[in-house]
Amino acid sequence: MQVFMLVSHHFTMILPRSLSKPDKQPSSQMQIQTLEDKITNFLNRKFRISKSFATKRTYESSLRQFNKFLGIHYNFDLLQLLHRIKESSKLDPIEVLDNYYTYLSQCKRPGKDKLGYSAVSIKNYIKVAKEFLNGEGCKIYNEDVKQRFRLPRTVSVYQKGLTKEIINRLMRLANRKLAACILVCCSSGMRLAELVQLRLSDIDFTTNPTTIILQAETTKTRQARITHISSEATQALKDYLTRLTPPRKNDDYVFLLQHEDRIKRAKQDNRSDRVKHLEFQLVSMISEERYAKSVATTCHNLQQQLDRVIRHNPELNKKSENSRSEIHFHAFRAWFKTQVTDAHQSDFAEALMGHQSLKLVYYRQSDKARTQIYRDIEHAVTIADTEKIDQNYSELQKDNLELRGIVDNLSRQLTNLEKRIEVNS
C-alpha cells in the first residue's frame, strides 16, 4: 500500500479532469483507486523480475505516455479502455495499438524539432502497452499484430570507437572519483551498475593483477564472475579510497551512495524539502526497491559528472548519428572489448565482460592462467603513458622474435648433430 501511494502521485496528474476531483465525484475516486492498483501491481511485477528501478521507471513512463494518448485520441483512460475491450467488446485492442503507433510516429515532442519518436522508442512503447493489456486479460498475439501493422525497423548507426588519447584527456579533466571509475571500467569491462555495487570486500589488492569478484546478485545476467583491473586503475582506486572520510570498511560499498547516506547529506546541506522527500521514500518503498533506486541514482550521477566534463570541452562534445554523445560509460566497456580482441584474446574478453555465449559454456580457466593472460594484455587496456608502454611492448615482441629465431637455429643444429652421430655409429 505504501508503494502504491508513491506510484499514484505520478498517475493522478495524467488522468482526465473529471477523475481529479474526488470530493465532488465520489464514484470517480473508486475508478482512480482501481486504475492505480492495476498500474502498481503491473510495475511491481516488472520490478520483481528485473530487480531494476530504472526498468520500473521506464515502464511507468511508458504507461503514462499510453494513458496520455488514450486521453487525446479516445477521450478516456486505461481503466475505461480495459472495460470497453473486455466487457463491452466495442473496441479492438490491436486497432488501439495501431493508432498508438501512428500517434508516436507523428506527435510533437517537447524541445524537439523532428516529429515523432525513434524506432527504438516506438517499439518499447508498444511493447509496454501490449504487456499491460495482456496482463489484464486482453489477449494480443504477435501474429495478429503483424497482420495489421509492422513495427519500424531499428536502424543501427555507426559508432566511432574511443581512443587512448581521448580517454587520457578525460582522465586529466575528471575528478578523482570519476577518474577511478573510468579506469576501472576501461580495464575490466564492467557495466556501470556492476561497478557502483562493488564492496571493498569484492576487491583483492594482494593479487597481480588486482582481482575483482562480481557477485551474482549485482550482475545483469545474475551470474557471478571474476575480472581484473590494470595496475594503473588499481593505483587510481587506492588513491580514491585513501582520501575518503570516514574510511571504507570491508563490507562498505566503494561508490554506491545509499538512501540513508543521501538523507544525511541533505541534512548537512540544510535542504529540508529534500530530506522530507527522501524520508517519505524511506517508509513508502520496500528496502529492495530503495536499494535499486540508489543504484540507478548513483549511475545517473556518475554519467552526469562525465557529461559535464564533455560539455565544457567542445573537442570531446561530439554526437553520433543518433544524436547521442560518443563518450559514455558503455563506450568504455566497448573500448575494453575492442582492445582485448585486438590483442587476440576475444574469448577472454567475453568471459571477463560476462557475455552469455554458447562458445563460452565450456570456457574455463584456472586462476593462474587467467592472471597470466591478463598480464599479457594489460598494456592494451592501460591509458596513461601509452606511447612508452606501446614502445616497450613492441621492443619485447621484437626481442621475443629474435629469441625464437635463435632457439629454432639451435634446434636445427642439434637435429643435424644427432643425425651425424647416428651415421657415425
TAZIFEN-V739291 format. One record per pair of residues at least 24 apart in sequence whose ideal C-beta (glycine too) atoms are under 10 Angstrom apart, sorted by the first residue. I is the first residue (numbers start at 1). J is the second residue. Records with the same first field share a line. If there is no record, write none. Layout:
I=J / J
This chain:
1=37 / 40 / 284
2=280 / 281 / 283 / 284 / 285 / 286
3=40 / 43 / 44 / 47 / 284 / 285 / 286 / 289
4=33 / 36 / 37 / 39 / 40 / 41 / 43 / 44 / 284
5=36 / 40 / 280 / 283 / 284 / 285
6=40 / 280 / 281 / 284 / 285 / 289
7=36 / 37 / 39 / 40 / 41 / 42 / 43 / 44 / 56 / 60 / 63 / 284
8=32 / 33 / 35 / 36 / 37 / 39 / 40
9=36 / 284
10=36 / 39 / 57 / 60 / 61 / 63 / 64
11=35 / 36 / 39 / 40 / 60 / 63 / 64 / 67 / 77 / 78
12=36
13=64
14=63 / 64 / 65 / 66 / 67 / 68 / 70 / 71 / 77 / 78
15=67 / 71 / 77 / 78 / 79
16=67 / 70 / 71 / 75 / 76 / 77 / 80
17=71
18=77
19=77 / 79 / 80
30=79
31=77 / 79 / 80 / 83
32=77 / 79
33=79
34=79 / 82
35=67 / 77 / 78 / 79 / 80 / 82
36=79
37=79
38=63 / 78 / 79 / 82 / 132 / 135 / 136
39=63 / 64 / 67 / 78 / 79 / 132
41=135 / 136
42=128 / 131 / 132 / 135 / 136
43=132
44=286 / 289
45=131 / 135
46=128 / 131 / 132 / 135
47=286 / 288 / 289 / 292
48=288
50=220 / 292
51=217 / 218 / 222 / 288 / 289 / 291 / 292 / 295
52=193 / 220 / 292 / 293 / 295 / 296
53=285 / 288 / 289 / 290 / 291 / 292 / 293 / 294 / 295 / 296 / 297
54=193 / 292 / 293 / 295 / 296 / 297 / 299 / 300
55=292 / 296
56=289 / 292 / 293 / 296
57=292 / 293 / 296
58=124 / 128
59=124 / 127 / 128 / 131 / 132
60=128
61=124 / 125 / 128
62=121 / 124 / 125 / 126 / 127 / 128 / 129 / 131 / 132
63=125 / 128 / 129 / 131 / 132
65=100 / 103 / 104 / 107 / 117 / 121 / 125 / 128 / 129
66=96 / 97 / 100 / 103 / 104 / 125 / 126 / 128 / 129 / 130 / 132 / 133
67=129
68=103 / 107
69=96 / 99 / 100 / 102 / 103 / 104 / 107 / 125 / 129
70=96 / 99 / 100 / 103 / 129
72=103 / 107
73=99 / 100 / 102 / 103
74=99
78=129 / 132 / 133 / 136
79=136
81=129 / 132 / 133 / 136 / 138
82=132 / 133 / 136 / 137 / 138
85=133 / 136 / 137 / 138 / 139 / 140
86=133 / 136 / 137 / 138
91=138
92=140 / 144 / 148
93=129 / 130 / 133 / 134 / 136 / 138 / 139 / 140 / 144 / 145
94=130 / 133 / 138 / 140 / 141 / 144 / 145 / 147 / 148 / 149
95=148 / 149
96=129 / 133 / 138 / 140
97=125 / 126 / 129 / 130 / 133 / 140 / 145 / 148 / 149 / 151
98=126 / 145 / 148 / 149
99=149
100=125 / 126 / 129 / 130
101=125 / 126 / 129 / 145 / 148 / 149 / 150 / 151 / 152
102=149
104=152
105=152
112=323
114=323
116=152
117=152
118=152 / 154 / 155 / 322 / 323
119=151 / 152 / 153 / 154 / 155
120=152 / 154 / 155 / 322
121=152
122=151 / 152 / 154
123=151 / 152 / 153 / 154
126=151 / 152
127=151
155=321 / 322
156=321 / 322
157=320 / 321 / 322 / 323 / 324
158=320 / 321 / 322
159=320 / 321 / 322 / 324 / 326 / 331 / 334
160=318 / 320 / 321 / 326 / 327 / 331
161=326 / 331 / 334 / 335 / 338 / 339
162=186 / 326 / 327 / 328 / 331 / 332 / 334 / 335 / 338 / 339
163=335 / 386
164=335 / 339 / 380 / 381 / 382 / 383 / 384 / 385 / 386 / 387 / 389 / 390
165=383 / 386
166=315 / 316 / 318 / 326 / 327 / 331 / 335 / 383
167=327 / 331 / 332 / 335 / 383 / 384 / 386
168=383 / 384 / 385 / 386
169=309 / 313 / 315 / 316 / 383
170=306 / 309 / 310 / 313 / 316 / 327 / 332 / 383
171=232 / 236 / 383 / 384
172=309 / 384
173=306 / 308 / 309 / 310 / 312 / 313 / 316
174=305 / 306 / 308 / 309
175=240 / 305 / 309
176=236 / 239 / 240 / 243 / 244
177=236 / 240 / 243 / 244 / 254 / 255 / 301 / 302 / 305
178=240 / 302 / 305 / 306 / 308 / 309
179=233 / 236 / 237 / 239 / 240 / 383
180=229 / 233 / 234 / 235 / 236 / 237 / 238 / 239 / 240 / 241 / 254 / 255
181=233 / 236 / 237 / 240 / 254 / 255 / 302 / 305 / 306 / 329 / 332
182=233 / 236 / 302 / 306 / 309 / 327 / 329 / 332 / 383
183=229 / 230 / 232 / 233 / 234 / 235 / 236 / 237 / 240 / 332 / 381 / 382 / 383 / 384
184=210 / 212 / 227 / 229 / 230 / 233 / 234 / 236 / 237 / 240 / 254 / 255 / 332
185=229 / 233 / 302 / 329 / 330 / 331 / 332 / 333 / 335 / 336
186=229 / 230 / 232 / 233 / 329 / 331 / 332 / 333 / 335 / 336 / 339 / 381 / 382 / 383
187=227 / 228 / 229 / 230 / 231 / 232 / 233 / 234 / 236 / 332 / 335 / 336 / 339 / 340 / 352 / 374 / 378 / 380 / 381 / 382 / 383
188=212 / 214 / 227 / 228 / 229 / 230 / 233 / 332 / 333 / 336 / 352 / 353 / 374 / 381
189=227 / 228 / 229 / 332 / 333 / 334 / 335 / 336 / 337 / 339 / 340 / 349 / 350 / 351 / 352 / 353 / 354 / 355 / 381
190=214 / 218 / 219 / 225 / 227 / 229 / 329 / 332 / 333 / 336 / 352 / 353 / 354
191=218 / 219 / 220 / 299 / 329 / 330 / 332 / 333 / 353 / 354
192=255 / 295 / 298 / 299 / 300 / 302 / 303 / 306 / 328 / 329 / 330 / 332 / 333
193=218 / 219 / 220 / 256 / 292 / 295 / 296 / 298 / 299 / 329
194=218 / 219 / 220 / 225 / 227 / 295 / 333 / 354
195=254 / 255 / 256 / 298 / 299 / 302 / 329 / 332 / 333
196=253 / 254 / 255 / 256 / 257 / 294 / 295 / 296 / 297 / 298 / 299 / 301 / 302
197=253 / 254 / 255 / 256 / 291 / 294 / 295 / 298 / 299
198=237 / 253 / 254 / 255 / 256
199=248 / 249 / 250 / 251 / 252 / 253 / 254 / 256
200=241 / 247 / 248 / 249 / 250 / 251 / 252 / 253 / 254
201=248 / 249 / 250 / 251 / 252 / 254
202=250 / 251 / 253 / 254
203=229 / 234 / 237 / 238 / 241 / 254
204=228
205=229 / 234 / 237 / 238 / 241
207=234 / 367 / 371
208=234 / 371 / 374 / 375 / 378
209=233 / 234 / 370 / 371 / 374 / 375 / 378
210=234 / 235 / 237 / 238 / 371 / 374
211=367 / 370 / 371 / 374
212=237 / 352
214=352 / 354
218=256 / 295
219=354
220=354 / 355 / 356
221=354 / 355 / 356
223=354 / 356
224=354
225=351 / 352 / 353 / 354
226=351 / 352 / 354 / 365 / 367 / 370 / 371
227=336 / 351 / 352 / 353 / 354 / 370 / 374
228=352 / 370 / 371 / 373 / 374 / 375 / 377 / 378 / 381
229=374 / 378 / 381
230=374 / 375 / 377 / 378 / 379 / 380 / 381 / 382 / 383 / 384
231=375 / 378 / 382
232=378 / 381 / 382 / 383 / 384 / 385 / 389
233=378 / 381 / 382 / 383
235=384
236=383 / 384
253=294 / 295 / 298
255=298 / 299 / 301 / 302
256=291 / 294 / 295 / 297 / 298 / 299
257=294 / 295 / 297 / 298 / 301
258=290 / 291 / 293 / 294 / 295 / 297 / 298
259=285 / 287 / 289 / 290 / 291 / 293 / 294 / 297
260=290 / 294
261=294
262=293 / 294 / 297 / 298
299=329
302=329
303=328 / 329 / 330
306=331 / 332
335=381 / 383
336=380 / 381
338=380
339=377 / 379 / 380 / 381 / 382
340=373 / 374 / 377 / 380 / 381
341=377 / 380
342=377 / 380
343=373 / 376 / 377 / 378 / 379 / 380 / 381 / 393
344=376 / 377 / 380
345=373 / 374 / 376 / 377 / 380
348=373 / 374 / 376 / 377
349=377 / 381
352=377
